[in-house]
Amino acid sequence: MFSDLVPGLTRWDEQAWQRIVDEHGPRIWAVTRSHRLNDEDAADVFQTTMLNLAEHLGDLKEPARVAAWIVTTAKNECMRVIRMRRPLPLKWRPESGTDDDIAVPEHTVLADARDRELWTAIRRLPARCQQLLRLFAYLPEYTYAELAGVLDLGMGSVGQAKGRCLRLLRLRLADVR
């Protein structure tokens, strides 16, 4: 039991730490794999989770729930790594239909004007809406569960928040024009 190991852990007893790694390490690795992290990122999450455990040993109010604490910490760290590893592009660019579109100056001017209007409207949104809409635009492969984790929302709230943000964006676009 974890509470039996706490005295050894606080004294940095190697055997106590090895028991924690043996018992809870597979859980951490399972969390990293469920987030599809590469080996290097998964190892970083493992080490950071264990470091967080070492730093917060005295803060654990329910030592019997250490497994849940470790899993939650590993999930949060996975989401932090994902956010860091996937920078968003600076400027949104739609796919062009043909090479002829690029050669026509009017198309370039119109596209730039549209982009300016869009970004002006987006900058007028609350920061949370900006983040949500950018994630939907740039990471369409993310599931609602992954988005909920990144945005600290309930999974059932992601769709509703998206709808509210899109309605607000439409209003802001009308203001820009």
C-alpha positions as a Markdown table, in Angstrom:
| # | Residue | x | y | z |
|---|---|---|---|---|
| 1 | Met | 0.0 | 0.0 | 0.0 |
| 2 | Phe | 1.2 | 3.5 | -0.8 |
| 3 | Ser | 0.8 | 4.9 | 2.7 |
| 4 | Asp | 3.3 | 2.3 | 3.9 |
| 5 | Leu | 5.8 | 3.5 | 1.4 |
| 6 | Val | 5.5 | 7.3 | 2.2 |
| 7 | Pro | 8.2 | 7.3 | 4.9 |
| 8 | Gly | 10.6 | 5.5 | 2.6 |
| 9 | Leu | 9.7 | 7.8 | -0.3 |
| 10 | Thr | 10.3 | 11.0 | 1.8 |
| 11 | Arg | 13.7 | 9.6 | 2.9 |
| 12 | Trp | 14.5 | 8.9 | -0.8 |
| 13 | Asp | 14.7 | 5.1 | -0.1 |
| 14 | Glu | 15.5 | 3.6 | -3.5 |
| 15 | Gln | 13.5 | 0.4 | -2.8 |
| 16 | Ala | 10.4 | 2.4 | -2.0 |
| 17 | Trp | 10.7 | 4.4 | -5.2 |
| 18 | Gln | 11.4 | 1.2 | -7.2 |
| 19 | Arg | 8.1 | -0.3 | -5.8 |
| 20 | Ile | 6.2 | 2.9 | -6.9 |
| 21 | Val | 7.8 | 2.7 | -10.3 |
| 22 | Asp | 7.0 | -1.0 | -10.6 |
| 23 | Glu | 3.4 | -0.6 | -9.5 |
| 24 | His | 2.4 | 2.6 | -11.1 |
| 25 | Gly | 4.8 | 2.9 | -14.0 |
| 26 | Pro | 2.7 | 0.8 | -16.4 |
| 27 | Arg | -0.3 | 3.1 | -15.7 |
| 28 | Ile | 1.8 | 6.2 | -16.7 |
| 29 | Trp | 3.0 | 4.4 | -19.9 |
| 30 | Ala | -0.6 | 3.4 | -20.7 |
| 31 | Val | -1.7 | 7.1 | -20.4 |
| 32 | Thr | 1.1 | 8.3 | -22.7 |
| 33 | Arg | 0.2 | 5.7 | -25.3 |
| 34 | Ser | -3.5 | 6.6 | -25.1 |
| 35 | His | -2.4 | 10.1 | -26.0 |
| 36 | Arg | -0.3 | 8.8 | -28.9 |
| 37 | Leu | 3.0 | 10.4 | -27.7 |
| 38 | Asn | 6.3 | 9.4 | -29.2 |
| 39 | Asp | 8.8 | 7.5 | -27.1 |
| 40 | Glu | 10.8 | 10.6 | -26.1 |
| 41 | Asp | 7.7 | 12.6 | -25.1 |
| 42 | Ala | 6.3 | 9.6 | -23.2 |
| 43 | Ala | 9.6 | 9.3 | -21.3 |
| 44 | Asp | 9.4 | 13.0 | -20.4 |
| 45 | Val | 5.8 | 12.6 | -19.2 |
| 46 | Phe | 6.9 | 9.6 | -17.1 |
| 47 | Gln | 9.8 | 11.5 | -15.5 |
| 48 | Thr | 7.7 | 14.6 | -14.9 |
| 49 | Thr | 4.9 | 12.6 | -13.3 |
| 50 | Met | 7.3 | 10.9 | -10.9 |
| 51 | Leu | 9.0 | 14.3 | -10.2 |
| 52 | Asn | 5.6 | 15.8 | -9.4 |
| 53 | Leu | 4.9 | 12.9 | -7.1 |
| 54 | Ala | 8.2 | 13.5 | -5.3 |
| 55 | Glu | 7.4 | 17.2 | -5.0 |
| 56 | His | 3.9 | 16.7 | -3.7 |
| 57 | Leu | 4.2 | 13.7 | -1.4 |
| 58 | Gly | 3.4 | 15.9 | 1.6 |
| 59 | Asp | 0.4 | 17.4 | -0.2 |
| 60 | Leu | -1.4 | 14.1 | -0.8 |
| 61 | Lys | -4.4 | 14.1 | 1.5 |
| 62 | Glu | -5.5 | 10.6 | 0.6 |
| 63 | Pro | -2.5 | 8.3 | 0.1 |
| 64 | Ala | -4.9 | 5.4 | -0.9 |
| 65 | Arg | -5.8 | 7.4 | -4.0 |
| 66 | Val | -2.3 | 7.8 | -5.3 |
| 67 | Ala | -3.0 | 5.7 | -8.4 |
| 68 | Ala | -5.8 | 8.2 | -9.4 |
| 69 | Trp | -3.5 | 11.1 | -8.7 |
| 70 | Ile | -0.7 | 9.6 | -10.8 |
| 71 | Val | -3.1 | 9.0 | -13.7 |
| 72 | Thr | -4.5 | 12.5 | -13.6 |
| 73 | Thr | -1.1 | 14.0 | -13.3 |
| 74 | Ala | 0.1 | 12.0 | -16.3 |
| 75 | Lys | -2.9 | 13.0 | -18.4 |
| 76 | Asn | -2.4 | 16.6 | -17.6 |
| 77 | Glu | 1.3 | 16.4 | -18.5 |
| 78 | Cys | 0.4 | 14.6 | -21.8 |
| 79 | Met | -1.9 | 17.5 | -22.7 |
| 80 | Arg | 0.8 | 20.0 | -21.8 |
| 81 | Val | 3.3 | 18.2 | -24.1 |
| 82 | Ile | 0.7 | 18.0 | -26.9 |
| 83 | Arg | 0.1 | 21.8 | -26.6 |
| 84 | Met | 3.8 | 22.5 | -26.7 |
| 85 | Arg | 4.6 | 20.1 | -29.6 |
| 86 | Arg | 1.9 | 21.3 | -31.9 |
| 87 | Pro | 2.3 | 25.0 | -32.5 |
| 88 | Leu | -0.5 | 26.7 | -34.4 |
| 89 | Pro | 0.3 | 28.3 | -37.8 |
| 90 | Leu | 0.5 | 32.1 | -37.6 |
| 91 | Lys | -1.7 | 32.8 | -40.6 |
| 92 | Trp | -4.7 | 30.9 | -41.9 |
| 93 | Arg | -4.5 | 30.2 | -45.6 |
| 94 | Pro | -7.3 | 28.5 | -47.5 |
| 95 | Glu | -6.5 | 25.9 | -50.1 |
| 96 | Ser | -6.3 | 27.5 | -53.5 |
| 97 | Gly | -8.4 | 25.9 | -56.2 |
| 98 | Thr | -5.9 | 26.2 | -59.1 |
| 99 | Asp | -2.5 | 27.6 | -59.9 |
| 100 | Asp | -4.3 | 30.3 | -61.9 |
| 101 | Asp | -5.8 | 31.7 | -58.7 |
| 102 | Ile | -2.3 | 32.5 | -57.5 |
| 103 | Ala | -1.3 | 34.4 | -60.7 |
| 104 | Val | -4.4 | 36.7 | -60.6 |
| 105 | Pro | -3.6 | 39.8 | -58.5 |
| 106 | Glu | -7.3 | 40.4 | -57.8 |
| 107 | His | -7.6 | 37.0 | -56.1 |
| 108 | Thr | -4.6 | 37.8 | -53.9 |
| 109 | Val | -6.0 | 41.2 | -52.9 |
| 110 | Leu | -9.4 | 39.7 | -52.1 |
| 111 | Ala | -8.0 | 36.8 | -50.2 |
| 112 | Asp | -5.8 | 39.1 | -48.1 |
| 113 | Ala | -8.8 | 41.4 | -47.4 |
| 114 | Arg | -10.8 | 38.4 | -46.3 |
| 115 | Asp | -8.0 | 37.2 | -44.1 |
| 116 | Arg | -7.6 | 40.6 | -42.5 |
| 117 | Glu | -11.4 | 40.7 | -41.8 |
| 118 | Leu | -11.3 | 37.2 | -40.4 |
| 119 | Trp | -8.4 | 37.9 | -38.1 |
| 120 | Thr | -9.7 | 41.2 | -36.9 |
| 121 | Ala | -13.0 | 39.5 | -36.0 |
| 122 | Ile | -11.1 | 36.6 | -34.3 |
| 123 | Arg | -9.0 | 39.0 | -32.2 |
| 124 | Arg | -12.2 | 40.6 | -30.9 |
| 125 | Leu | -13.4 | 37.3 | -29.5 |
| 126 | Pro | -12.6 | 36.2 | -25.9 |
| 127 | Ala | -9.3 | 34.4 | -25.6 |
| 128 | Arg | -11.1 | 31.1 | -24.9 |
| 129 | Cys | -13.1 | 31.3 | -28.1 |
| 130 | Gln | -10.0 | 32.2 | -30.1 |
| 131 | Gln | -8.2 | 29.1 | -28.7 |
| 132 | Leu | -11.2 | 26.8 | -29.3 |
| 133 | Leu | -11.8 | 27.9 | -32.9 |
| 134 | Arg | -8.1 | 27.7 | -33.8 |
| 135 | Leu | -7.9 | 24.2 | -32.4 |
| 136 | Phe | -11.0 | 23.2 | -34.5 |
| 137 | Ala | -9.4 | 24.8 | -37.6 |
| 138 | Tyr | -5.8 | 23.5 | -37.2 |
| 139 | Leu | -6.3 | 20.2 | -35.6 |
| 140 | Pro | -9.5 | 18.7 | -37.1 |
| 141 | Glu | -8.3 | 15.2 | -36.2 |
| 142 | Tyr | -8.7 | 16.0 | -32.5 |
| 143 | Thr | -11.7 | 14.3 | -30.9 |
| 144 | Tyr | -14.0 | 16.2 | -28.6 |
| 145 | Ala | -12.4 | 14.3 | -25.6 |
| 146 | Glu | -9.0 | 15.6 | -26.6 |
| 147 | Leu | -10.3 | 19.1 | -27.1 |
| 148 | Ala | -12.0 | 19.0 | -23.8 |
| 149 | Gly | -8.7 | 18.0 | -22.2 |
| 150 | Val | -6.8 | 20.8 | -23.9 |
| 151 | Leu | -9.4 | 23.4 | -23.1 |
| 152 | Asp | -10.2 | 22.2 | -19.6 |
| 153 | Leu | -13.9 | 21.8 | -20.5 |
| 154 | Gly | -16.3 | 18.9 | -20.0 |
| 155 | Met | -16.5 | 16.7 | -23.1 |
| 156 | Gly | -20.2 | 17.5 | -23.4 |
| 157 | Ser | -19.5 | 21.3 | -23.4 |
| 158 | Val | -17.1 | 21.4 | -26.4 |
| 159 | Gly | -19.9 | 21.4 | -29.0 |
| 160 | Gln | -21.9 | 23.9 | -27.2 |
| 161 | Ala | -18.9 | 26.2 | -26.7 |
| 162 | Lys | -18.0 | 25.8 | -30.4 |
| 163 | Gly | -21.5 | 26.9 | -31.4 |
| 164 | Arg | -21.4 | 29.9 | -29.1 |
| 165 | Cys | -18.0 | 30.9 | -30.4 |
| 166 | Leu | -19.1 | 30.6 | -34.0 |
| 167 | Arg | -22.2 | 32.7 | -33.4 |
| 168 | Leu | -20.0 | 35.3 | -31.7 |
| 169 | Leu | -17.5 | 35.2 | -34.7 |
| 170 | Arg | -20.4 | 35.8 | -37.1 |
| 171 | Leu | -21.4 | 38.9 | -35.1 |
| 172 | Arg | -17.8 | 40.1 | -35.0 |
| 173 | Leu | -17.4 | 39.6 | -38.8 |
| 174 | Ala | -20.6 | 41.7 | -39.4 |
| 175 | Asp | -19.0 | 44.4 | -37.2 |
| 176 | Val | -15.8 | 44.3 | -39.2 |
| 177 | Arg | -17.5 | 44.7 | -42.5 |
